Amino acid sequence: MKKRLTSVLSLVLVALFALAAYAGTFELTGKNFDLIYATNTPGTGYYTIAAAQGAIATTKTGTVNVTVLPTPGSEGVAAAMQARKAHVGILSPGNMKLLYGDGVGADQNVRALFNGGQTPFSFVVNAKSGIKTVTDLKGKRVAYVSNNSTYIYAAEAIMRGYGLDPKTDIRAIPMTDATAGFQDLVDGRNDAVIATIQGAKMDELGSKIEYHVITFDEEHIGAILDASEEVGYFVKHTIARAYPGADEGSIVIGTLSQVNCVVDAEDEPIYLFVKSVIEGYSELSAVTPDLVSWTPQMAVSANAGFPYHAGAVAYYKDAGMWPDEVEQWQGSTLKKLGQDR
């Protein structure tokens, strides 16, 4: 009996030590929470990322149930967060500021959780079309007019960077999203589609037609970025996963991906969500190549654009991932906003 009691006590102690190690200095209540995660439509890279992150958080925490909310695009993500139909969303910091509110308006209401890799953008064409470069798009039917403003900004910046006038040199074609644009490409209703060069939709397109991704040369990438200065969140992106027409090392443009949340999201579910995603990197990166660049080292930065949520800060401090320079930046940024968290 004594031996059995000792064994039981040992198990209890092990459990308590495990819980302490899991929680760090953050006090967990064990309550159940629901988190709604807004993202793009199924088939897109962002949807794949959100679904994978949501699934691992739900599984690992046992108390945070993450539901993925598909929206028509970046505007839908921002609108869902504004209306509190979603607690968490995935967008570039620049896009979130542009859509959520100008300057302080966005900064006061949005908090960063973690940074991810870059999301690449370019034009995709049917390989049989003979279109190889951006200049070959002149006079062609180009699908990019969408509710997703990033598609429009990316497409027009690329064309202007190569000296094309989107209003006169091409035939602008509407699309609901890149997946629909790809189907129109398959069906011959357009000649080129602006898209994020990642996600299951690329594999699906490849099962239907032989496609070609247009890449950019060093001579024009600067002009493309200059043409996008109005929105200011595109960067030079080097392709890490080869696609037809886009060898590894080829150049397109990209945006920095970031997972954000509303300022009034509860601390505990955010702490647990961030913890499970950061510590689940090896599992997540095995799910899709789109998550390979979402390394823990990318998560925290003094260039995050938004202050970090208090729940995320608590985790990063417990994990030893919160450097002094970010602490100083966080404090000064909150002070400028007139907020204390």
Residue frames as qw, qx, qy, qz and C-alpha x, y, z in Angstrom:
[[0.000, 0.885, 0.465, 0.000, 0.00, 0.00, 0.00],
 [0.317, -0.798, 0.107, 0.502, 2.80, 2.36, 0.96],
 [0.428, -0.143, 0.602, 0.659, 4.62, 1.52, -2.27],
 [0.233, 0.612, 0.659, 0.369, 1.47, 2.22, -4.30],
 [0.128, -0.935, -0.263, 0.202, 0.93, 5.54, -2.49],
 [0.398, -0.581, 0.332, 0.627, 4.53, 6.51, -3.19],
 [0.380, 0.181, 0.683, 0.597, 4.02, 5.73, -6.89],
 [0.088, 0.815, 0.552, 0.155, 0.86, 7.83, -7.02],
 [0.259, -0.884, -0.034, 0.387, 2.59, 10.75, -5.32],
 [0.454, -0.299, 0.503, 0.672, 5.47, 10.44, -7.75],
 [0.293, 0.472, 0.672, 0.490, 3.08, 10.63, -10.68],
 [0.071, -0.924, -0.371, 0.063, 1.37, 13.66, -9.19],
 [0.375, -0.726, 0.191, 0.543, 4.71, 15.39, -8.69],
 [0.432, 0.010, 0.619, 0.656, 5.76, 14.59, -12.24],
 [0.167, 0.712, 0.609, 0.307, 2.49, 16.05, -13.52],
 [0.204, -0.931, -0.182, 0.244, 2.92, 19.18, -11.43],
 [0.427, -0.508, 0.381, 0.644, 6.49, 19.66, -12.60],
 [0.372, 0.290, 0.672, 0.571, 5.37, 19.18, -16.21],
 [0.037, 0.870, 0.478, 0.116, 2.64, 21.77, -15.78],
 [0.325, -0.839, 0.044, 0.433, 5.07, 24.20, -14.20],
 [0.449, -0.228, 0.539, 0.675, 7.52, 23.67, -17.03],
 [0.271, 0.541, 0.665, 0.439, 4.72, 24.22, -19.55],
 [0.067, -0.916, -0.391, -0.058, 3.36, 27.36, -17.97],
 [0.444, 0.371, -0.185, 0.794, 6.59, 29.07, -16.97],
 [0.091, -0.131, -0.462, 0.872, 5.77, 32.16, -14.92],
 [0.412, -0.132, -0.287, -0.855, 2.36, 32.53, -16.55],
 [0.345, 0.031, 0.793, -0.502, -0.48, 31.29, -14.36],
 [0.321, -0.084, -0.745, -0.580, -2.79, 28.98, -16.33],
 [0.543, -0.107, 0.366, -0.748, -6.39, 28.55, -15.18],
 [0.221, 0.044, 0.972, 0.069, -7.21, 25.40, -17.16],
 [0.491, 0.532, 0.347, -0.596, -10.32, 27.10, -18.59],
 [0.554, 0.326, 0.659, 0.391, -11.48, 26.32, -22.11],
 [0.089, 0.642, -0.073, -0.758, -11.25, 29.01, -24.76],
 [0.664, 0.552, 0.473, 0.175, -12.37, 29.43, -28.36],
 [0.156, -0.577, 0.297, 0.745, -10.17, 31.29, -30.84],
 [0.669, 0.657, 0.345, -0.037, -11.42, 32.20, -34.32],
 [0.442, -0.411, 0.452, 0.657, -8.56, 32.46, -36.84],
 [0.547, 0.761, 0.164, -0.308, -9.37, 34.49, -39.99],
 [0.418, -0.335, 0.633, 0.558, -7.51, 33.65, -43.17],
 [0.350, 0.355, -0.457, -0.737, -7.94, 33.37, -46.94],
 [0.862, 0.132, -0.056, -0.487, -9.95, 30.82, -48.90],
 [0.840, -0.186, 0.505, 0.074, -9.15, 27.07, -48.96],
 [0.804, 0.469, 0.199, 0.306, -6.40, 26.22, -51.45],
 [0.195, 0.901, -0.210, 0.327, -4.37, 29.33, -50.66],
 [0.553, 0.265, -0.587, 0.528, -1.06, 29.30, -48.82],
 [0.196, -0.364, 0.408, -0.814, -2.46, 31.35, -45.95],
 [0.827, -0.226, -0.064, -0.510, -5.36, 28.92, -45.46],
 [0.860, 0.100, -0.475, 0.156, -2.94, 25.98, -45.33],
 [0.301, 0.331, -0.535, 0.716, -0.79, 27.80, -42.77],
 [0.438, -0.339, 0.252, -0.794, -3.74, 28.84, -40.59],
 [0.901, -0.135, -0.231, -0.342, -5.28, 25.37, -40.67],
 [0.756, 0.145, -0.536, 0.347, -2.00, 23.75, -39.65],
 [0.114, 0.318, -0.486, 0.806, -1.32, 26.24, -36.86],
 [0.610, -0.298, 0.077, -0.731, -4.89, 26.02, -35.60],
 [0.909, -0.071, -0.378, -0.161, -4.83, 22.24, -35.55],
 [0.620, 0.159, -0.578, 0.507, -1.57, 21.98, -33.62],
 [0.123, -0.328, 0.385, -0.854, -2.73, 24.57, -31.06],
 [0.765, -0.241, -0.079, -0.592, -6.03, 22.77, -30.52],
 [0.896, 0.007, -0.442, 0.043, -4.28, 19.41, -30.14],
 [0.534, 0.228, -0.531, 0.617, -1.37, 20.48, -27.96],
 [0.160, -0.347, 0.346, -0.857, -3.16, 22.81, -25.55],
 [0.238, -0.312, -0.916, 0.085, -6.30, 20.74, -24.91],
 [0.058, -0.617, -0.545, 0.564, -8.00, 23.95, -23.72],
 [0.158, 0.566, -0.149, -0.795, -7.85, 26.26, -26.73],
 [0.595, 0.418, 0.677, 0.114, -10.14, 25.33, -29.60],
 [0.025, -0.469, 0.318, 0.824, -9.02, 27.13, -32.76],
 [0.581, 0.568, 0.581, -0.044, -11.56, 27.44, -35.57],
 [0.301, -0.136, 0.434, 0.838, -10.31, 28.61, -38.97],
 [0.358, 0.730, 0.408, -0.416, -12.53, 31.21, -40.64],
 [0.480, 0.192, 0.514, 0.684, -12.05, 31.45, -44.44],
 [0.171, 0.782, 0.208, -0.562, -12.64, 34.92, -45.90],
 [0.683, 0.709, 0.169, 0.051, -12.49, 36.26, -49.48],
 [0.641, 0.471, -0.154, 0.586, -9.03, 37.71, -48.88],
 [0.398, 0.044, -0.404, 0.823, -7.07, 40.30, -46.93],
 [0.291, -0.336, -0.024, -0.895, -10.02, 42.70, -46.65],
 [0.762, -0.355, -0.427, -0.333, -12.09, 39.85, -45.23],
 [0.672, -0.121, -0.536, 0.497, -9.44, 39.05, -42.61],
 [0.136, 0.129, -0.265, 0.946, -9.28, 42.66, -41.44],
 [0.482, -0.333, -0.212, -0.782, -13.08, 43.04, -41.48],
 [0.768, -0.312, -0.556, -0.060, -13.58, 39.88, -39.42],
 [0.523, -0.123, -0.484, 0.690, -11.17, 41.17, -36.78],
 [0.073, -0.217, 0.054, -0.972, -12.71, 44.63, -36.76],
 [0.636, -0.319, -0.278, -0.646, -16.17, 43.14, -36.22],
 [0.365, -0.395, 0.744, -0.398, -14.78, 40.75, -33.55],
 [0.934, 0.151, -0.049, -0.320, -15.90, 37.79, -35.63],
 [0.868, 0.206, -0.312, 0.328, -12.26, 36.66, -35.39],
 [0.567, -0.795, 0.080, 0.199, -9.67, 37.02, -32.63],
 [0.511, -0.445, 0.532, 0.507, -6.64, 36.19, -34.78],
 [0.676, 0.714, 0.107, -0.145, -5.75, 36.88, -38.40],
 [0.686, -0.211, 0.410, 0.563, -2.87, 36.33, -40.83],
 [0.442, 0.874, 0.147, 0.137, -1.68, 39.17, -43.09],
 [0.571, 0.270, -0.163, 0.758, 1.40, 41.23, -43.74],
 [0.260, -0.529, -0.401, 0.701, 1.83, 44.08, -41.21],
 [0.006, -0.160, 0.256, 0.953, 1.59, 46.65, -44.03],
 [0.284, -0.303, -0.719, -0.558, -1.61, 45.15, -45.37],
 [0.357, -0.553, -0.711, 0.249, -3.16, 44.98, -41.92],
 [0.168, -0.445, -0.193, 0.858, -2.41, 48.65, -41.30],
 [0.092, 0.016, -0.481, -0.872, -3.72, 49.60, -44.73],
 [0.383, -0.344, -0.735, -0.441, -6.99, 47.70, -44.29],
 [0.435, -0.497, -0.684, 0.309, -7.59, 47.93, -40.56],
 [0.146, -0.962, -0.213, 0.085, -7.04, 51.65, -40.23],
 [0.490, 0.710, -0.197, 0.465, -4.40, 54.27, -40.95],
 [0.184, 0.565, -0.494, 0.634, -1.46, 54.74, -38.62],
 [0.159, -0.224, 0.699, -0.661, -2.41, 54.89, -34.97],
 [0.754, -0.015, 0.009, -0.656, -5.91, 53.57, -35.72],
 [0.871, 0.143, -0.463, -0.077, -4.51, 50.16, -36.61],
 [0.390, 0.359, -0.680, 0.507, -1.70, 50.19, -34.08],
 [0.348, -0.289, 0.483, -0.750, -4.05, 50.78, -31.16],
 [0.822, 0.011, 0.150, -0.550, -6.34, 47.90, -32.10],
 [0.915, 0.281, -0.288, -0.015, -4.00, 45.23, -33.49],
 [0.487, -0.694, 0.531, -0.003, -1.29, 43.28, -31.69],
 [0.526, 0.498, -0.677, -0.129, 1.46, 41.11, -33.18],
 [0.920, -0.307, 0.193, -0.150, 1.77, 37.45, -32.20],
 [0.646, -0.350, 0.531, 0.423, 4.63, 36.19, -34.38],
 [0.354, 0.679, -0.386, -0.515, 6.28, 36.87, -37.70],
 [0.884, 0.115, 0.452, 0.046, 6.57, 34.23, -40.38],
 [0.532, -0.052, 0.528, 0.660, 8.20, 33.82, -43.73],
 [0.191, 0.381, -0.224, -0.876, 7.65, 35.88, -46.83],
 [0.629, 0.457, 0.609, -0.159, 4.67, 35.22, -49.09],
 [0.257, -0.222, 0.540, 0.770, 5.79, 35.38, -52.75],
 [0.508, 0.668, 0.361, -0.407, 3.72, 36.98, -55.55],
 [0.104, -0.331, 0.602, 0.719, 4.01, 36.83, -59.32],
 [0.677, 0.341, -0.130, -0.638, 2.11, 36.17, -62.53],
 [0.507, -0.065, 0.857, 0.073, 1.28, 32.63, -63.63],
 [0.531, 0.465, -0.289, -0.647, 0.57, 31.78, -67.27],
 [0.948, 0.180, 0.248, -0.084, -0.14, 28.74, -69.42],
 [0.505, -0.457, 0.542, 0.492, 3.24, 27.44, -70.59],
 [0.524, 0.359, 0.659, 0.404, 1.81, 26.98, -74.10],
 [0.158, 0.929, 0.285, -0.177, 0.96, 30.69, -74.35],
 [0.645, 0.457, 0.015, 0.612, 4.54, 31.68, -75.15],
 [0.201, -0.905, 0.070, -0.368, 4.42, 34.35, -72.41],
 [0.789, 0.000, -0.400, 0.466, 7.76, 34.30, -70.59],
 [0.335, -0.027, -0.290, 0.896, 8.31, 37.81, -69.23],
 [0.066, 0.621, 0.491, -0.608, 6.26, 40.69, -67.83],
 [0.142, 0.449, -0.294, -0.832, 6.66, 42.66, -71.06],
 [0.082, -0.080, -0.898, -0.425, 5.01, 39.76, -72.91],
 [0.075, 0.512, 0.770, -0.373, 1.79, 40.64, -71.06],
 [0.145, 0.362, -0.103, -0.915, 1.20, 43.68, -73.25],
 [0.498, 0.108, -0.462, -0.726, -2.17, 43.34, -74.95],
 [0.379, -0.080, -0.922, 0.002, -3.02, 40.21, -72.94],
 [0.612, -0.575, -0.271, -0.471, -5.91, 39.41, -70.58],
 [0.328, 0.260, -0.692, 0.589, -4.47, 39.75, -67.08],
 [0.601, -0.600, -0.479, -0.224, -6.55, 38.58, -64.09],
 [0.420, 0.037, -0.513, 0.748, -5.84, 40.66, -61.00],
 [0.296, -0.370, 0.012, -0.880, -8.87, 42.88, -60.28],
 [0.558, -0.274, -0.778, 0.090, -10.09, 41.48, -56.97],
 [0.501, -0.811, -0.148, -0.263, -11.48, 42.28, -53.53],
 [0.805, -0.402, 0.004, 0.436, -8.00, 41.33, -52.30],
 [0.136, 0.980, -0.105, -0.101, -6.12, 44.60, -52.58],
 [0.504, -0.568, 0.565, 0.323, -2.73, 42.89, -52.32],
 [0.668, 0.298, 0.602, 0.319, -3.31, 41.22, -55.69],
 [0.333, 0.906, 0.228, 0.130, -4.05, 44.59, -57.26],
 [0.212, -0.919, 0.299, 0.144, -1.07, 46.36, -55.68],
 [0.635, -0.324, 0.622, 0.325, 1.30, 43.52, -56.58],
 [0.636, 0.468, 0.544, 0.286, 0.11, 43.20, -60.19],
 [0.255, 0.951, 0.126, 0.118, 0.20, 46.91, -60.93],
 [0.355, -0.825, 0.388, 0.208, 3.58, 47.41, -59.25],
 [0.683, -0.104, 0.626, 0.362, 5.07, 44.57, -61.31],
 [0.537, 0.656, 0.446, 0.287, 3.66, 45.91, -64.57],
 [0.046, 0.998, -0.035, 0.025, 4.75, 49.50, -63.87],
 [0.549, -0.637, 0.459, 0.287, 8.19, 48.25, -62.89],
 [0.584, 0.057, 0.658, 0.472, 8.49, 46.83, -66.39],
 [0.009, -0.224, 0.290, 0.930, 7.12, 49.97, -68.05],
 [0.115, -0.398, -0.809, -0.417, 3.58, 48.74, -68.68],
 [0.305, -0.122, 0.194, -0.924, 0.54, 50.91, -67.95],
 [0.166, 0.202, 0.942, -0.210, -2.14, 48.70, -66.34],
 [0.387, 0.562, 0.371, -0.630, -4.85, 51.02, -67.67],
 [0.526, 0.678, -0.184, -0.479, -3.87, 50.93, -71.33],
 [0.195, 0.549, -0.785, -0.211, -1.33, 48.18, -72.04],
 [0.043, -0.019, -0.998, 0.040, -3.28, 45.12, -70.86],
 [0.545, -0.373, -0.420, -0.622, -6.88, 43.94, -70.55],
 [0.163, -0.259, 0.722, -0.621, -7.66, 43.81, -66.82],
 [0.597, -0.217, -0.691, -0.344, -9.78, 40.78, -65.93],
 [0.520, -0.518, 0.334, -0.591, -11.69, 40.42, -62.61],
 [0.609, 0.010, -0.791, 0.064, -11.32, 37.39, -60.36],
 [0.662, -0.680, -0.141, -0.282, -12.75, 36.49, -56.99],
 [0.575, -0.680, 0.444, 0.100, -9.41, 35.00, -55.90],
 [0.075, 0.588, -0.737, -0.326, -6.34, 33.31, -57.39],
 [0.416, 0.042, 0.908, -0.034, -7.95, 29.87, -57.27],
 [0.538, 0.668, 0.447, -0.254, -10.81, 31.10, -59.45],
 [0.239, 0.829, -0.339, -0.375, -8.32, 32.95, -61.63],
 [0.220, -0.373, 0.876, 0.213, -6.39, 29.70, -62.13],
 [0.524, 0.345, 0.774, -0.085, -9.54, 27.88, -63.22],
 [0.447, 0.831, 0.112, -0.311, -10.19, 30.65, -65.76],
 [0.008, 0.689, -0.646, -0.329, -6.60, 30.20, -66.95],
 [0.400, -0.038, 0.912, 0.084, -7.25, 26.48, -67.43],
 [0.465, 0.596, 0.642, -0.131, -10.47, 27.27, -69.30],
 [0.446, 0.267, 0.402, 0.754, -8.80, 29.89, -71.50],
 [0.049, -0.895, -0.428, -0.118, -10.70, 32.89, -70.14],
 [0.155, -0.959, 0.203, 0.125, -7.53, 34.80, -69.25],
 [0.728, 0.554, -0.327, 0.236, -3.86, 34.78, -70.22],
 [0.406, 0.282, -0.588, 0.641, -2.20, 35.50, -66.87],
 [0.599, -0.697, -0.352, -0.178, -3.12, 35.45, -63.17],
 [0.038, 0.620, -0.529, 0.579, -1.50, 37.24, -60.26],
 [0.866, -0.357, -0.315, -0.153, -1.12, 34.83, -57.36],
 [0.453, -0.697, 0.542, -0.123, 0.79, 33.85, -54.26],
 [0.648, 0.425, -0.625, -0.099, 3.33, 31.31, -55.47],
 [0.014, -0.218, 0.893, -0.393, 2.70, 28.72, -52.79],
 [0.592, 0.052, 0.455, -0.663, -0.01, 26.49, -51.43],
 [0.549, 0.149, 0.823, 0.004, -2.02, 23.53, -52.63],
 [0.540, 0.735, 0.206, -0.355, -3.52, 25.58, -55.45],
 [0.160, 0.706, -0.593, -0.352, -0.19, 25.45, -57.32],
 [0.259, -0.148, 0.951, 0.076, -0.18, 21.65, -57.22],
 [0.518, 0.502, 0.633, -0.281, -3.81, 21.55, -58.31],
 [0.408, 0.792, -0.144, -0.430, -3.08, 23.87, -61.25],
 [0.003, 0.550, -0.792, -0.266, -0.15, 21.66, -62.26],
 [0.428, 0.107, 0.895, -0.064, -2.48, 18.66, -62.41],
 [0.505, 0.684, 0.446, -0.280, -4.62, 20.46, -65.00],
 [0.564, 0.818, -0.032, 0.110, -2.20, 22.34, -67.27],
 [0.725, -0.009, -0.070, 0.685, 1.51, 22.95, -67.77],
 [0.078, -0.980, -0.182, -0.009, 2.02, 26.38, -66.25],
 [0.603, 0.309, -0.143, 0.721, 4.86, 28.92, -66.10],
 [0.370, -0.827, -0.257, 0.337, 5.70, 31.33, -63.27],
 [0.411, 0.785, -0.030, 0.462, 7.08, 34.67, -64.46],
 [0.657, -0.511, -0.163, 0.530, 10.16, 35.76, -62.52],
 [0.115, 0.993, 0.003, 0.006, 11.98, 39.12, -62.46],
 [0.746, 0.293, -0.187, 0.569, 15.53, 40.20, -63.14],
 [0.493, -0.437, -0.278, 0.699, 17.78, 42.32, -60.95],
 [0.177, 0.159, 0.250, 0.939, 17.45, 45.23, -63.38],
 [0.323, -0.460, -0.419, -0.713, 13.70, 45.55, -62.78],
 [0.518, -0.464, -0.687, 0.209, 13.16, 44.44, -59.18],
 [0.246, -0.256, -0.283, 0.891, 14.13, 47.88, -57.86],
 [0.207, -0.101, -0.313, -0.921, 11.67, 49.56, -60.22],
 [0.504, -0.410, -0.711, -0.270, 8.90, 47.21, -59.06],
 [0.461, -0.454, -0.566, 0.511, 9.56, 48.02, -55.41],
 [0.090, -0.123, -0.022, 0.988, 9.69, 51.74, -56.23],
 [0.334, -0.242, -0.516, -0.751, 6.32, 51.41, -57.96],
 [0.575, -0.478, -0.661, -0.067, 4.88, 49.87, -54.78],
 [0.267, 0.124, -0.447, 0.845, 6.08, 52.62, -52.44],
 [0.424, -0.396, -0.130, -0.804, 2.49, 53.83, -51.95],
 [0.855, -0.393, -0.210, -0.267, 1.70, 50.73, -49.91],
 [0.006, 0.766, -0.567, 0.303, 5.28, 50.01, -48.90],
 [0.709, -0.387, 0.538, -0.239, 5.15, 46.39, -47.82],
 [0.938, 0.344, -0.042, 0.020, 6.59, 44.47, -50.77],
 [0.386, -0.709, 0.551, 0.214, 10.14, 43.16, -50.65],
 [0.482, 0.495, -0.681, -0.241, 12.47, 41.25, -52.95],
 [0.834, -0.219, 0.423, -0.280, 11.79, 37.54, -52.54],
 [0.189, 0.475, -0.829, -0.226, 14.06, 34.67, -53.52],
 [0.875, -0.022, -0.236, -0.422, 12.22, 31.49, -54.48],
 [0.342, -0.485, 0.780, -0.200, 13.12, 28.61, -52.14],
 [0.629, 0.155, 0.758, -0.081, 10.90, 25.95, -53.75],
 [0.034, -0.200, 0.624, 0.755, 11.19, 25.55, -57.51],
 [0.585, 0.518, 0.493, -0.382, 8.12, 25.85, -59.76],
 [0.624, 0.419, 0.490, 0.440, 7.85, 25.60, -63.56],
 [0.275, 0.807, 0.146, 0.502, 9.56, 28.77, -64.83],
 [0.283, -0.850, 0.253, -0.364, 10.80, 29.70, -61.36],
 [0.761, 0.145, -0.546, 0.319, 13.96, 27.86, -60.40],
 [0.644, -0.651, -0.242, 0.321, 15.24, 27.90, -56.84],
 [0.466, -0.324, 0.079, 0.819, 16.97, 31.26, -56.39],
 [0.155, 0.522, 0.488, 0.682, 14.73, 33.06, -58.90],
 [0.059, -0.155, -0.336, 0.927, 13.39, 36.48, -57.91],
 [0.136, -0.663, -0.613, -0.407, 9.78, 37.59, -57.43],
 [0.133, -0.476, 0.275, -0.824, 8.26, 39.98, -54.85],
 [0.501, -0.329, -0.790, 0.126, 6.89, 39.08, -51.45],
 [0.368, -0.701, 0.066, -0.608, 5.29, 40.33, -48.28],
 [0.101, 0.237, -0.830, 0.494, 6.30, 39.51, -44.71],
 [0.583, -0.425, -0.611, -0.326, 3.64, 37.28, -43.20],
 [0.012, -0.230, 0.617, -0.753, 2.51, 37.96, -39.66],
 [0.403, -0.509, -0.754, -0.103, -0.12, 36.48, -37.36],
 [0.061, -0.294, 0.245, -0.922, -1.89, 39.21, -35.41],
 [0.227, -0.506, -0.824, 0.117, -4.74, 39.43, -32.94],
 [0.179, -0.809, -0.246, -0.502, -7.21, 41.99, -31.66],
 [0.107, 0.526, -0.495, 0.683, -5.94, 44.05, -28.74],
 [0.565, -0.358, 0.365, -0.648, -8.60, 42.77, -26.34],
 [0.820, 0.057, -0.559, -0.111, -8.01, 39.05, -26.94],
 [0.755, -0.632, 0.114, -0.129, -7.61, 37.21, -23.61],
 [0.044, -0.763, 0.645, -0.009, -4.05, 36.60, -22.46],
 [0.635, -0.262, 0.721, -0.096, -4.26, 32.88, -21.64],
 [0.829, 0.404, 0.387, -0.001, -5.47, 31.51, -25.00],
 [0.436, 0.867, -0.237, 0.037, -3.01, 33.78, -26.81],
 [0.304, -0.671, 0.673, -0.063, -0.15, 32.56, -24.58],
 [0.721, -0.055, 0.690, -0.044, -1.04, 28.94, -25.28],
 [0.727, 0.658, 0.188, -0.049, -1.65, 29.48, -29.00],
 [0.255, 0.870, -0.421, 0.030, 1.72, 31.18, -29.49],
 [0.450, -0.524, 0.719, -0.078, 3.50, 28.58, -27.37],
 [0.807, 0.149, 0.569, -0.049, 2.07, 25.63, -29.28],
 [0.660, 0.751, 0.025, 0.015, 2.91, 27.14, -32.69],
 [0.080, 0.847, -0.520, 0.073, 6.46, 28.18, -31.77],
 [0.437, -0.432, 0.781, -0.110, 7.31, 24.92, -30.03],
 [0.792, 0.266, 0.539, -0.103, 5.57, 22.88, -32.73],
 [0.257, 0.748, -0.375, -0.484, 7.80, 24.21, -35.51],
 [0.122, -0.317, 0.902, 0.266, 9.30, 20.84, -36.46],
 [0.379, 0.366, 0.844, -0.105, 5.85, 19.30, -36.82],
 [0.370, 0.786, 0.237, -0.435, 4.40, 22.29, -38.69],
 [0.117, 0.687, -0.524, -0.491, 7.30, 22.58, -41.12],
 [0.225, -0.086, 0.948, 0.209, 6.75, 18.94, -42.07],
 [0.446, 0.549, 0.625, -0.330, 3.10, 19.65, -42.96],
 [0.524, 0.805, 0.258, 0.105, 3.78, 22.08, -45.80],
 [0.629, 0.165, 0.032, 0.759, 6.83, 23.77, -47.39],
 [0.031, -0.784, -0.188, -0.591, 5.00, 27.07, -46.81],
 [0.597, -0.790, -0.021, -0.142, 5.78, 26.78, -43.09],
 [0.849, 0.032, -0.156, 0.503, 9.48, 25.93, -43.36],
 [0.326, 0.449, -0.120, 0.823, 10.45, 29.61, -43.19],
 [0.480, -0.722, -0.098, -0.488, 8.24, 30.22, -40.12],
 [0.647, 0.071, -0.602, 0.462, 11.12, 29.53, -37.77],
 [0.495, -0.733, -0.388, 0.257, 11.05, 30.45, -34.05],
 [0.478, -0.249, 0.044, 0.841, 13.93, 32.84, -34.80],
 [0.068, 0.369, 0.434, 0.819, 11.62, 34.84, -37.09],
 [0.273, -0.663, -0.697, -0.018, 8.88, 35.23, -34.49],
 [0.329, -0.839, -0.243, 0.360, 10.11, 38.21, -32.47],
 [0.517, 0.296, 0.177, 0.783, 11.42, 41.43, -33.97],
 [0.120, -0.549, -0.248, 0.789, 11.64, 45.13, -33.18],
 [0.154, 0.178, -0.447, -0.863, 10.36, 45.63, -36.75],
 [0.168, 0.320, 0.929, -0.078, 7.07, 43.84, -36.11],
 [0.093, -0.390, -0.458, -0.794, 5.02, 46.91, -37.01],
 [0.578, -0.614, -0.223, -0.489, 2.63, 46.41, -34.08],
 [0.283, -0.512, 0.675, -0.449, 3.30, 45.98, -30.36],
 [0.378, 0.005, -0.924, -0.054, 3.13, 42.35, -29.25],
 [0.659, -0.514, -0.298, -0.460, 0.08, 41.10, -27.37],
 [0.373, -0.638, 0.526, -0.421, 0.60, 40.73, -23.61],
 [0.939, -0.114, 0.280, -0.165, -0.10, 36.98, -23.77],
 [0.829, 0.484, -0.139, 0.245, 2.54, 36.55, -26.46],
 [0.104, 0.769, -0.449, 0.443, 5.02, 38.66, -24.50],
 [0.689, -0.489, 0.430, -0.318, 4.49, 36.46, -21.44],
 [0.982, 0.113, 0.138, 0.062, 5.32, 33.35, -23.46],
 [0.623, 0.652, -0.232, 0.364, 8.40, 34.86, -25.11],
 [0.185, -0.741, 0.481, -0.430, 9.73, 35.94, -21.72],
 [0.853, -0.298, 0.380, -0.200, 9.14, 32.47, -20.27],
 [0.934, 0.291, 0.131, 0.163, 10.90, 30.93, -23.28],
 [0.519, -0.537, 0.261, 0.612, 13.87, 33.32, -23.11],
 [0.482, 0.404, 0.540, 0.559, 12.96, 34.74, -26.53],
 [0.006, -0.948, -0.300, -0.105, 12.39, 38.36, -25.53],
 [0.632, 0.110, -0.117, 0.758, 15.61, 40.40, -26.01],
 [0.230, -0.559, -0.293, 0.741, 16.21, 43.77, -24.39],
 [0.036, -0.113, 0.366, 0.923, 16.01, 45.62, -27.71],
 [0.257, -0.412, -0.732, -0.479, 12.49, 44.29, -28.32],
 [0.347, -0.609, -0.606, 0.377, 11.49, 45.13, -24.74],
 [0.171, -0.412, -0.033, 0.895, 12.65, 48.72, -25.28],
 [0.107, -0.079, -0.573, -0.809, 10.88, 48.92, -28.64],
 [0.294, -0.513, -0.796, -0.133, 7.68, 47.48, -27.18],
 [0.288, -0.603, -0.465, 0.581, 7.68, 49.99, -24.34],
 [0.078, -0.328, 0.152, 0.929, 8.38, 53.02, -26.51],
 [0.146, -0.206, -0.711, -0.656, 5.78, 51.96, -29.08],
 [0.294, -0.604, -0.739, 0.052, 3.07, 51.51, -26.46],
 [0.244, -0.530, -0.262, 0.768, 3.98, 54.87, -24.95],
 [0.007, 0.100, -0.401, -0.911, 3.54, 56.58, -28.31],
 [0.293, -0.354, -0.752, -0.473, 0.13, 54.97, -28.60],
 [0.372, -0.391, 0.266, -0.799, -0.86, 56.06, -25.10],
 [0.899, -0.199, -0.262, -0.290, -1.39, 52.43, -24.08],
 [0.368, -0.646, 0.635, -0.209, 0.18, 50.34, -21.34],
 [0.526, -0.119, 0.841, 0.051, -0.28, 46.89, -22.96]]
